[in-house]
Amino acid sequence: SHPTPPHCVLAMATFIDKLALVLVRDRKQLVARTRGKEAFFTPGGKREPGETDEEALVREIQEELAVDLIKSSIKPYGVFQAQAHGKPEGTMVRMTCYEADFEGTLTPSNEIEELKWITSADKGQLSLTGVMIIDDL
């Protein structure tokens, strides 16, 4: 019998697939905080059934930040994986991140209470995937 290749072990983890928008200005990243929570996260969310990444990202950013992404400017930034914040051990978040330009004024909307431009010095306030992204800037 063959030993199980190490990459097969990961299949047991539960993945939460999310999309996120990485907005960077002057080496600061835009993060958002949901009403009633303490951790800041990278804006974005989950795909609805049948949505492309681009469609889901445009919808989530419109809901959270009240701006319209310019579809032609959306480009891949990277994929980050980490233990999901506040979820059982082995539940991983896979964040597929994109960069994009937008039209409008960034405004916290829907469930978002606060938007903030942060540097790596503010890591203590971030979810784990947020820390990985800011470390990557």
Disulfide bonds with the S-S distance in Angstrom:
none
